[in-house]
Amino acid sequence: MKFKKYKTSSIIITHDIECVRTVANRIIMLHEGKVYMEGTLEEFEKSKDELVQSFFKTKKLN
C-alpha cells in the first residue's frame, strides 16, 4: 500500500528492508541516536557510505 493514495504521512520504525522498499518514499537512517542520512530509497541504494551499504546492500530483493 502506498500512503500517497490516502494523502497521509506515517512514521514506520523498522529494520526490515523489504518493508522500507515497499512503503517508503523518504527514509531517515539513525545511527547512535542521531540522523545519519536522509533521502530517497534510490539515494540510499546508490550511497557509497560503508554503514549505509552494510544495511541496504546486504538485503537486496531478487
Secondary structure as GFF3:
##gff-version 3
##sequence-region A 1 62
A	DSSP	three_ten_helix	3	6	.	.	.	ID=ss1
A	DSSP	alpha_helix	17	23	.	.	.	ID=ss2
A	DSSP	beta_strand	27	31	.	.	.	ID=ss3
A	DSSP	beta_strand	34	39	.	.	.	ID=ss4
A	DSSP	alpha_helix	41	46	.	.	.	ID=ss5
A	DSSP	alpha_helix	50	56	.	.	.	ID=ss6
A	DSSP	three_ten_helix	57	59	.	.	.	ID=ss7
###
